Amino acid sequence: MSNILIVEARFYAHISDMLLDGATSAIEKAGAHFERMAVPGALEIPTAIALAARSGEHGGKAYDGYIALGCVIRGETYHFEIVASESARGLIDLGINNGLCIGNGILTVENEHQALARAAVDDGDKGGDAARACLALVHIRNRLGLPR
């Protein structure tokens, strides 16, 4: 049974809750176990995942995979581009450089309407998609015989 850590940015809590519903449903359907960790925003997600992975290497709780959930909505400043780009870059770097299995469910949208449509379990289900991506990567790593 896979042990998954969901790291969720709570900046847009109502959207994060919808993403979480999709992710937890997909994890439970796959028969995996999960824990949750909340961070303030999307930029903190890669660091939280890196810290959790490092803890597992030093005798703390070890996870088979990670799911990043959150939402970045375009505003009037360049901040959107920085948060969207750097949170994705951080997750990709962790996957490639550290061999972590990460499903990216951080929405990057123009407005709240788009976010709600993508987060809804009965519509876009991007939380569920992120969970399924994470579990697929865990399966690939296991199939290749690689350690966590």
C-alpha positions, -999 to +999 in steps of 0.1 A: +000+000+000+014+033-010+018+061+015+012+095+000+016+130+014-008+157+001+007+192+005-020+217+000-017+255-003-046+271+017-045+305+001-078+298-017-092+274+008-125+267-009-107+257-041-081+237-022-110+218-005-124+208-039-090+197-052-085+177-020-119+159-025-107+147-059-073+137-047-085+118-017-112+100-037-086+088-062-061+077-035-088+058-016-100+042-049-064+030-055-062+015-020-034+039-009-030+057+024-026+095+026-017+123+051-022+160+047+001+190+053-011+225+048+011+255+037+001+291+031+006+293-006+018+275-038+054+287-034+058+269-001+047+235-016+080+224-031+099+233+001+074+214+022+078+183+000+116+186+001+115+188+039+092+158+042+114+137+018+145+147+038+128+138+070+121+103+056+158+099+048+167+107+084+144+083+102+112+103+100+080+093+082+088+081+046+064+087+018+061+069-015+048+099-033+036+135-030+006+155-043+008+192-047-026+210-045-033+247-047-044+275-069-028+306-084-052+331-100-039+359-122-040+393-106-029+427-117+008+422-111+036+400-123+034+380-091+012+354-109+039+345-133+065+341-106+043+319-084+030+298-112+064+293-128+085+288-097+061+264-080+060+242-111+098+245-115+104+235-079+082+204-082+098+193-115+133+198-100+124+176-070+111+149-093+141+149-116+169+157-092+156+137-062+136+110-079+104+120-060+070+109-074+050+141-075+015+148-089+011+185-096-024+197-089-015+234-086-041+252-108-028+283-127-059+302-140-071+335-151-101+338-127-120+320-100-146+306-124-119+287-142-105+274-109-138+262-097-145+243-130-110+227-129-112+218-092-147+203-092-147+165-089-176+162-114-159+185-139-122+190-143-111+169-113-076+182-113-070+170-077-079+135-088-057+139-119-027+149-097-033+119-074-035+095-103-003+110-118+015+106-085+004+069-081+014+062-117+049+075-110+051+054-078+041+024-099+068+032-125+095+036-098+085+003-081+085-015-115+120-002-121+131-015-087+142+020-075+141+029-038+119+057-024 
